[in-house]
Amino acid sequence: MANAKIIEGKEQAVAEITAKLRESSSTVVADYRGLNVAQVTELRKQLREANVEFQVLKNSLVRRATANAELSELDAVLAGPTAIAFSKEDAVAPAKILADFAKKNDALKLKGGVVEGQVFNADQIKALADLPSREGLLSMLLSVLQAPMRNFALAVKAVAEKQEA
């Protein structure tokens, strides 16, 4: 009886992890070994503020979930203590927060992850973290779109001023 309950609990945990892997726009795997409680608490706080779920999970359960989610390439980074950040909303947020935290705390190491269903290695996750935020990209796009209109308005104004003179 006890074994049936344990197996059922593990199957339920694998199903939950599989669902998170499928639903997340971004998943980042990190090695948290060496962080103290205060550092982990601070990291969790930063992730929570960005609506990113952060969990320490057993590698064996995650491997089963990656097989179910058809993301078996991620198994290569599942060694040692593993913490995983899941984000349903912002694909860049977990990578950016974890990479920034890793710069300040050498103990945190990025291992890899999944972004929009594609497996990334640690270097690709770091490159993703270096991208501007969504808001930054939108403001860049807006300024590019406004430039021709602004230049046209300045040209019209210059012609009008020339004709007045």
C-alpha positions as CSV (number, residue, x, y, z in Angstrom):
1,M,0.0,0.0,0.0
2,A,2.7,2.5,0.9
3,N,4.6,1.8,-2.3
4,A,1.4,2.4,-4.4
5,K,1.0,5.8,-2.7
6,I,4.6,6.7,-3.3
7,I,4.4,5.7,-6.9
8,E,1.2,7.6,-7.3
9,G,2.8,10.7,-5.8
10,K,5.7,10.5,-8.1
11,E,3.5,10.0,-11.1
12,Q,1.5,13.1,-10.1
13,A,4.8,15.1,-9.7
14,V,6.0,14.0,-13.1
15,A,2.6,15.0,-14.6
16,E,2.9,18.5,-13.0
17,I,6.5,19.0,-14.2
18,T,5.5,17.8,-17.7
19,A,2.6,20.3,-17.8
20,K,4.9,23.1,-16.6
21,L,7.5,22.3,-19.3
22,R,4.8,22.3,-22.0
23,E,3.0,25.5,-20.8
24,S,6.1,27.6,-20.0
25,S,7.3,30.0,-22.6
26,S,10.7,29.7,-20.9
27,T,12.3,27.3,-18.5
28,V,15.8,27.8,-17.1
29,V,17.8,25.1,-15.3
30,A,20.4,26.2,-12.8
31,D,22.8,24.7,-10.2
32,Y,22.2,26.5,-6.9
33,R,24.9,24.6,-4.9
34,G,26.8,27.0,-2.6
35,L,24.0,29.6,-2.2
36,N,23.0,30.3,1.4
37,V,19.4,30.6,2.6
38,A,19.4,34.4,2.4
39,Q,20.7,34.3,-1.2
40,V,18.1,31.7,-2.2
41,T,15.4,33.8,-0.5
42,E,16.5,36.9,-2.4
43,L,16.5,35.0,-5.7
44,R,13.1,33.6,-5.1
45,K,11.8,37.0,-4.3
46,Q,13.1,38.5,-7.5
47,L,11.7,35.6,-9.5
48,R,8.3,35.8,-7.8
49,E,8.1,39.5,-8.6
50,A,8.4,38.6,-12.3
51,N,5.8,35.9,-12.1
52,V,8.4,33.2,-12.4
53,E,8.0,29.9,-10.5
54,F,11.3,28.6,-9.0
55,Q,11.5,25.0,-7.8
56,V,14.2,22.5,-6.7
57,L,13.3,19.2,-8.3
58,K,14.7,15.7,-8.4
59,N,16.6,15.0,-11.6
60,S,14.9,11.6,-12.0
61,L,11.5,13.1,-12.0
62,V,12.5,15.9,-14.4
63,R,14.0,13.3,-16.8
64,R,10.7,11.5,-16.9
65,A,8.9,14.8,-17.5
66,T,11.2,15.8,-20.3
67,A,10.6,12.4,-22.0
68,N,6.8,13.0,-21.7
69,A,7.2,16.6,-23.0
70,E,9.6,15.4,-25.8
71,L,12.4,17.6,-24.5
72,S,14.9,14.8,-23.8
73,E,17.9,16.9,-25.0
74,L,17.5,18.8,-21.7
75,D,18.6,15.6,-19.8
76,A,22.2,16.4,-20.5
77,V,22.1,19.3,-17.9
78,L,20.3,17.4,-15.3
79,A,23.2,16.5,-13.0
80,G,23.8,17.6,-9.5
81,P,21.5,19.9,-7.5
82,T,19.0,21.3,-9.9
83,A,16.7,24.3,-9.6
84,I,14.3,25.2,-12.4
85,A,12.6,28.5,-13.2
86,F,9.4,28.3,-15.2
87,S,7.8,31.4,-16.8
88,K,4.5,31.3,-18.7
89,E,4.4,35.0,-19.6
90,D,7.9,36.4,-20.3
91,A,10.4,34.2,-22.2
92,V,13.3,36.4,-21.2
93,A,12.5,37.1,-17.5
94,P,13.9,33.8,-15.9
95,A,17.1,34.0,-18.0
96,K,17.7,37.7,-17.2
97,I,17.0,37.4,-13.5
98,L,19.1,34.2,-13.0
99,A,22.0,35.5,-15.2
100,D,22.0,38.8,-13.3
101,F,22.0,37.0,-10.0
102,A,24.8,34.7,-11.1
103,K,26.9,37.7,-11.9
104,K,26.7,38.8,-8.3
105,N,26.8,35.3,-6.8
106,D,29.4,33.0,-8.3
107,A,27.7,30.0,-6.7
108,L,24.7,30.1,-9.0
109,K,25.5,28.4,-12.4
110,L,23.2,28.4,-15.4
111,K,23.0,25.0,-17.0
112,G,20.6,25.4,-19.9
113,G,16.9,25.6,-20.5
114,V,14.0,25.5,-22.9
115,V,12.7,28.6,-24.7
116,E,9.5,28.4,-26.8
117,G,10.0,24.6,-27.1
118,Q,13.6,24.8,-28.2
119,V,16.4,23.5,-25.9
120,F,19.2,26.0,-25.2
121,N,22.6,25.5,-23.6
122,A,24.0,27.7,-20.9
123,D,25.7,30.1,-23.4
124,Q,22.5,30.6,-25.3
125,I,20.6,31.3,-22.1
126,K,23.2,33.9,-21.2
127,A,22.8,35.5,-24.6
128,L,19.1,35.6,-24.2
129,A,19.5,37.3,-20.8
130,D,21.6,40.0,-22.5
131,L,18.7,41.0,-24.8
132,P,16.7,44.1,-23.8
133,S,13.4,43.6,-22.0
134,R,10.2,43.4,-23.9
135,E,9.5,47.0,-23.0
136,G,12.9,48.1,-24.2
137,L,12.4,46.3,-27.5
138,L,9.0,48.0,-27.9
139,S,10.4,51.4,-27.2
140,M,13.2,50.8,-29.8
141,L,10.7,49.8,-32.4
142,L,8.5,52.8,-31.6
143,S,11.5,55.2,-32.0
144,V,12.4,53.5,-35.4
145,L,8.8,53.9,-36.5
146,Q,8.6,57.5,-35.4
147,A,11.8,58.6,-37.1
148,P,10.5,59.0,-40.6
149,M,7.4,60.8,-39.4
150,R,9.5,63.2,-37.3
151,N,11.9,63.8,-40.2
152,F,9.0,64.5,-42.6
153,A,7.4,66.9,-40.1
154,L,10.8,68.8,-39.7
155,A,11.1,69.0,-43.5
156,V,7.6,70.4,-43.9
157,K,8.3,72.9,-41.1
158,A,11.5,74.0,-42.7
159,V,9.7,74.5,-46.1
160,A,7.0,76.5,-44.4
161,E,9.5,78.7,-42.6
162,K,11.4,79.3,-45.8
163,Q,8.3,80.3,-47.7
164,E,7.3,82.8,-44.9
165,A,10.7,84.4,-45.0
